[in-house]
Amino acid sequence: MLGEATALALLEQGLNGPEADHFEGYFSSRRDAYTRLANAEVIQDSLVTNATVIVRAQVSDRLGTVTTNDLSMEGLKRARKQAAEIAGSVAGRPFDSGFLEQSRDITTNSSFDEATATISPEARHALLDGPIKQARKAGLLLA
């Protein structure tokens, strides 16, 4: 996952352009770990990390919004230009509330649990072992 400094640098560089009066970016990142079962057997572990940037552009009194998960500099520039194009077109929404003041506050989910976030596939398998054994004993298949 990207660190705070890297994410902020990407947003500052990628959303700095002449296409609109103002740009705003919202960065969100999450990591999900899965253990899949079939026929009461572990068949797959996966770890998926996804980062998303919502780009808002203001052109005069119109707003355009684009969402991307392409965090390359080219991907952010493309999203910035698309948001500006939308704002400058008939598809742009009327916009009169202004943007938020610049913020470097990092908000984290208050329900974050380090042990859950860092659990290994082996530990997830161990947690599933009891329910799998009970299901087999009862003649059930878990999936």
Secondary structure, 3 states (H helix, E strand, C coil): CCCHHHHHHHHHHHCCCCCCCEEEEEEEEEEEEEEEEECCEEEEEEEEEEEEEEEEEEECCEEEEEEECCCCHHHHHHHHHHHHHHHCCCCCEECCCCCCCCCCCCCCCCCCCHHHHCCCHHHHHHHHHHHHHHHHHCCCCCC
